[in-house]
């Protein structure tokens, strides 16, 4: 796996903390304290767009539902095709 600049001891500690979350209430509490409302909405929209892309939704439909630009949706599509594999991993886990 290619190492990205954000991959360091601090980000590893964050990932390990996330792994300790046991349920939706804990995730809401932790991420609600850690991230701004805008960051949570942005991440939620990216996840929604990725799920919609995985089901074959057209960009225009994703734009309409999420309010994202086609450029942002295109970036998500490219990450799904050549990123770290996280999107596809979670899609498989949540089937």
PyMOL commands that place a pseudoatom at each C-alpha (Angstrom):
pseudoatom trace, name=CA, resn=UNK, resi=1, chain=A, elem=C, hetatm=0, pos=[0.000, 0.000, 0.000]
pseudoatom trace, name=CA, resn=UNK, resi=2, chain=A, elem=C, hetatm=0, pos=[1.342, 3.413, -0.948]
pseudoatom trace, name=CA, resn=UNK, resi=3, chain=A, elem=C, hetatm=0, pos=[1.994, 5.571, 2.101]
pseudoatom trace, name=CA, resn=UNK, resi=4, chain=A, elem=C, hetatm=0, pos=[0.227, 8.926, 1.981]
pseudoatom trace, name=CA, resn=UNK, resi=5, chain=A, elem=C, hetatm=0, pos=[1.424, 12.057, 3.778]
pseudoatom trace, name=CA, resn=UNK, resi=6, chain=A, elem=C, hetatm=0, pos=[-1.484, 11.876, 6.215]
pseudoatom trace, name=CA, resn=UNK, resi=7, chain=A, elem=C, hetatm=0, pos=[-0.465, 8.351, 7.298]
pseudoatom trace, name=CA, resn=UNK, resi=8, chain=A, elem=C, hetatm=0, pos=[1.505, 8.894, 10.496]
pseudoatom trace, name=CA, resn=UNK, resi=9, chain=A, elem=C, hetatm=0, pos=[1.408, 8.059, 14.199]
pseudoatom trace, name=CA, resn=UNK, resi=10, chain=A, elem=C, hetatm=0, pos=[-1.249, 10.698, 14.890]
pseudoatom trace, name=CA, resn=UNK, resi=11, chain=A, elem=C, hetatm=0, pos=[-3.607, 9.421, 12.193]
pseudoatom trace, name=CA, resn=UNK, resi=12, chain=A, elem=C, hetatm=0, pos=[-2.971, 5.840, 13.348]
pseudoatom trace, name=CA, resn=UNK, resi=13, chain=A, elem=C, hetatm=0, pos=[-4.039, 6.842, 16.871]
pseudoatom trace, name=CA, resn=UNK, resi=14, chain=A, elem=C, hetatm=0, pos=[-7.223, 8.351, 15.437]
pseudoatom trace, name=CA, resn=UNK, resi=15, chain=A, elem=C, hetatm=0, pos=[-7.965, 5.195, 13.422]
pseudoatom trace, name=CA, resn=UNK, resi=16, chain=A, elem=C, hetatm=0, pos=[-7.416, 3.046, 16.515]
pseudoatom trace, name=CA, resn=UNK, resi=17, chain=A, elem=C, hetatm=0, pos=[-9.781, 5.274, 18.506]
pseudoatom trace, name=CA, resn=UNK, resi=18, chain=A, elem=C, hetatm=0, pos=[-12.428, 4.876, 15.783]
pseudoatom trace, name=CA, resn=UNK, resi=19, chain=A, elem=C, hetatm=0, pos=[-12.009, 1.098, 15.952]
pseudoatom trace, name=CA, resn=UNK, resi=20, chain=A, elem=C, hetatm=0, pos=[-13.015, 1.235, 19.627]
pseudoatom trace, name=CA, resn=UNK, resi=21, chain=A, elem=C, hetatm=0, pos=[-16.464, 2.687, 18.852]
pseudoatom trace, name=CA, resn=UNK, resi=22, chain=A, elem=C, hetatm=0, pos=[-19.152, 0.111, 19.611]
pseudoatom trace, name=CA, resn=UNK, resi=23, chain=A, elem=C, hetatm=0, pos=[-22.394, 1.588, 18.270]
pseudoatom trace, name=CA, resn=UNK, resi=24, chain=A, elem=C, hetatm=0, pos=[-24.076, 4.467, 16.472]
pseudoatom trace, name=CA, resn=UNK, resi=25, chain=A, elem=C, hetatm=0, pos=[-24.483, 6.531, 19.658]
pseudoatom trace, name=CA, resn=UNK, resi=26, chain=A, elem=C, hetatm=0, pos=[-20.749, 6.288, 20.420]
pseudoatom trace, name=CA, resn=UNK, resi=27, chain=A, elem=C, hetatm=0, pos=[-19.860, 7.149, 16.816]
pseudoatom trace, name=CA, resn=UNK, resi=28, chain=A, elem=C, hetatm=0, pos=[-22.172, 10.168, 16.860]
pseudoatom trace, name=CA, resn=UNK, resi=29, chain=A, elem=C, hetatm=0, pos=[-20.710, 11.389, 20.155]
pseudoatom trace, name=CA, resn=UNK, resi=30, chain=A, elem=C, hetatm=0, pos=[-17.078, 10.969, 19.103]
pseudoatom trace, name=CA, resn=UNK, resi=31, chain=A, elem=C, hetatm=0, pos=[-17.369, 12.271, 15.550]
pseudoatom trace, name=CA, resn=UNK, resi=32, chain=A, elem=C, hetatm=0, pos=[-19.736, 15.030, 16.668]
pseudoatom trace, name=CA, resn=UNK, resi=33, chain=A, elem=C, hetatm=0, pos=[-17.048, 16.301, 19.041]
pseudoatom trace, name=CA, resn=UNK, resi=34, chain=A, elem=C, hetatm=0, pos=[-14.147, 15.713, 16.649]
pseudoatom trace, name=CA, resn=UNK, resi=35, chain=A, elem=C, hetatm=0, pos=[-15.561, 17.161, 13.425]
pseudoatom trace, name=CA, resn=UNK, resi=36, chain=A, elem=C, hetatm=0, pos=[-17.528, 20.251, 12.503]
pseudoatom trace, name=CA, resn=UNK, resi=37, chain=A, elem=C, hetatm=0, pos=[-21.089, 19.909, 11.263]
pseudoatom trace, name=CA, resn=UNK, resi=38, chain=A, elem=C, hetatm=0, pos=[-19.879, 20.868, 7.787]
pseudoatom trace, name=CA, resn=UNK, resi=39, chain=A, elem=C, hetatm=0, pos=[-17.178, 18.159, 7.849]
pseudoatom trace, name=CA, resn=UNK, resi=40, chain=A, elem=C, hetatm=0, pos=[-19.696, 15.516, 8.926]
pseudoatom trace, name=CA, resn=UNK, resi=41, chain=A, elem=C, hetatm=0, pos=[-22.172, 16.582, 6.239]
pseudoatom trace, name=CA, resn=UNK, resi=42, chain=A, elem=C, hetatm=0, pos=[-19.396, 16.554, 3.629]
pseudoatom trace, name=CA, resn=UNK, resi=43, chain=A, elem=C, hetatm=0, pos=[-18.195, 13.080, 4.590]
pseudoatom trace, name=CA, resn=UNK, resi=44, chain=A, elem=C, hetatm=0, pos=[-21.799, 11.831, 4.727]
pseudoatom trace, name=CA, resn=UNK, resi=45, chain=A, elem=C, hetatm=0, pos=[-22.458, 13.182, 1.246]
pseudoatom trace, name=CA, resn=UNK, resi=46, chain=A, elem=C, hetatm=0, pos=[-19.271, 11.602, -0.129]
pseudoatom trace, name=CA, resn=UNK, resi=47, chain=A, elem=C, hetatm=0, pos=[-20.314, 8.260, 1.353]
pseudoatom trace, name=CA, resn=UNK, resi=48, chain=A, elem=C, hetatm=0, pos=[-23.829, 8.634, -0.091]
pseudoatom trace, name=CA, resn=UNK, resi=49, chain=A, elem=C, hetatm=0, pos=[-22.376, 9.467, -3.519]
pseudoatom trace, name=CA, resn=UNK, resi=50, chain=A, elem=C, hetatm=0, pos=[-20.037, 6.464, -3.366]
pseudoatom trace, name=CA, resn=UNK, resi=51, chain=A, elem=C, hetatm=0, pos=[-22.925, 4.149, -2.504]
pseudoatom trace, name=CA, resn=UNK, resi=52, chain=A, elem=C, hetatm=0, pos=[-25.031, 5.606, -5.308]
pseudoatom trace, name=CA, resn=UNK, resi=53, chain=A, elem=C, hetatm=0, pos=[-22.139, 5.212, -7.774]
pseudoatom trace, name=CA, resn=UNK, resi=54, chain=A, elem=C, hetatm=0, pos=[-21.717, 1.588, -6.710]
pseudoatom trace, name=CA, resn=UNK, resi=55, chain=A, elem=C, hetatm=0, pos=[-25.369, 0.993, -7.627]
pseudoatom trace, name=CA, resn=UNK, resi=56, chain=A, elem=C, hetatm=0, pos=[-24.871, 2.647, -11.015]
pseudoatom trace, name=CA, resn=UNK, resi=57, chain=A, elem=C, hetatm=0, pos=[-26.633, 5.957, -10.364]
pseudoatom trace, name=CA, resn=UNK, resi=58, chain=A, elem=C, hetatm=0, pos=[-26.109, 8.689, -12.941]
pseudoatom trace, name=CA, resn=UNK, resi=59, chain=A, elem=C, hetatm=0, pos=[-24.057, 11.746, -11.990]
pseudoatom trace, name=CA, resn=UNK, resi=60, chain=A, elem=C, hetatm=0, pos=[-27.068, 14.024, -12.507]
pseudoatom trace, name=CA, resn=UNK, resi=61, chain=A, elem=C, hetatm=0, pos=[-29.137, 12.050, -10.006]
pseudoatom trace, name=CA, resn=UNK, resi=62, chain=A, elem=C, hetatm=0, pos=[-26.290, 12.156, -7.470]
pseudoatom trace, name=CA, resn=UNK, resi=63, chain=A, elem=C, hetatm=0, pos=[-25.881, 15.902, -8.068]
pseudoatom trace, name=CA, resn=UNK, resi=64, chain=A, elem=C, hetatm=0, pos=[-29.597, 16.458, -7.486]
pseudoatom trace, name=CA, resn=UNK, resi=65, chain=A, elem=C, hetatm=0, pos=[-29.763, 14.387, -4.310]
pseudoatom trace, name=CA, resn=UNK, resi=66, chain=A, elem=C, hetatm=0, pos=[-26.473, 15.449, -2.693]
pseudoatom trace, name=CA, resn=UNK, resi=67, chain=A, elem=C, hetatm=0, pos=[-25.967, 18.931, -4.111]
pseudoatom trace, name=CA, resn=UNK, resi=68, chain=A, elem=C, hetatm=0, pos=[-22.431, 17.936, -5.123]
pseudoatom trace, name=CA, resn=UNK, resi=69, chain=A, elem=C, hetatm=0, pos=[-20.802, 19.116, -8.324]
pseudoatom trace, name=CA, resn=UNK, resi=70, chain=A, elem=C, hetatm=0, pos=[-20.057, 16.649, -11.098]
pseudoatom trace, name=CA, resn=UNK, resi=71, chain=A, elem=C, hetatm=0, pos=[-16.336, 17.342, -10.496]
pseudoatom trace, name=CA, resn=UNK, resi=72, chain=A, elem=C, hetatm=0, pos=[-16.623, 16.159, -6.880]
pseudoatom trace, name=CA, resn=UNK, resi=73, chain=A, elem=C, hetatm=0, pos=[-18.592, 13.090, -7.935]
pseudoatom trace, name=CA, resn=UNK, resi=74, chain=A, elem=C, hetatm=0, pos=[-15.956, 12.360, -10.575]
pseudoatom trace, name=CA, resn=UNK, resi=75, chain=A, elem=C, hetatm=0, pos=[-13.213, 12.553, -7.913]
pseudoatom trace, name=CA, resn=UNK, resi=76, chain=A, elem=C, hetatm=0, pos=[-15.131, 10.081, -5.762]
pseudoatom trace, name=CA, resn=UNK, resi=77, chain=A, elem=C, hetatm=0, pos=[-15.487, 7.748, -8.763]
pseudoatom trace, name=CA, resn=UNK, resi=78, chain=A, elem=C, hetatm=0, pos=[-11.729, 7.948, -9.429]
pseudoatom trace, name=CA, resn=UNK, resi=79, chain=A, elem=C, hetatm=0, pos=[-10.953, 7.192, -5.784]
pseudoatom trace, name=CA, resn=UNK, resi=80, chain=A, elem=C, hetatm=0, pos=[-13.313, 4.227, -5.917]
pseudoatom trace, name=CA, resn=UNK, resi=81, chain=A, elem=C, hetatm=0, pos=[-11.404, 2.927, -8.938]
pseudoatom trace, name=CA, resn=UNK, resi=82, chain=A, elem=C, hetatm=0, pos=[-7.858, 3.625, -7.768]
pseudoatom trace, name=CA, resn=UNK, resi=83, chain=A, elem=C, hetatm=0, pos=[-7.758, 4.665, -4.133]
pseudoatom trace, name=CA, resn=UNK, resi=84, chain=A, elem=C, hetatm=0, pos=[-6.842, 2.615, -1.085]
pseudoatom trace, name=CA, resn=UNK, resi=85, chain=A, elem=C, hetatm=0, pos=[-9.820, 0.280, -1.471]
pseudoatom trace, name=CA, resn=UNK, resi=86, chain=A, elem=C, hetatm=0, pos=[-11.699, 1.639, 1.527]
pseudoatom trace, name=CA, resn=UNK, resi=87, chain=A, elem=C, hetatm=0, pos=[-14.934, 2.361, -0.301]
pseudoatom trace, name=CA, resn=UNK, resi=88, chain=A, elem=C, hetatm=0, pos=[-15.169, -1.143, -1.769]
pseudoatom trace, name=CA, resn=UNK, resi=89, chain=A, elem=C, hetatm=0, pos=[-14.170, -2.681, 1.564]
pseudoatom trace, name=CA, resn=UNK, resi=90, chain=A, elem=C, hetatm=0, pos=[-17.041, -0.960, 3.363]
pseudoatom trace, name=CA, resn=UNK, resi=91, chain=A, elem=C, hetatm=0, pos=[-19.507, -1.716, 0.554]
pseudoatom trace, name=CA, resn=UNK, resi=92, chain=A, elem=C, hetatm=0, pos=[-18.709, -5.432, 0.968]
pseudoatom trace, name=CA, resn=UNK, resi=93, chain=A, elem=C, hetatm=0, pos=[-18.918, -5.269, 4.765]
pseudoatom trace, name=CA, resn=UNK, resi=94, chain=A, elem=C, hetatm=0, pos=[-22.277, -3.488, 4.753]
pseudoatom trace, name=CA, resn=UNK, resi=95, chain=A, elem=C, hetatm=0, pos=[-24.017, -5.705, 2.185]
for i in range(1, 95): cmd.bond("trace and resi %d" % i, "trace and resi %d" % (i + 1))
show_as sticks, trace
zoom trace
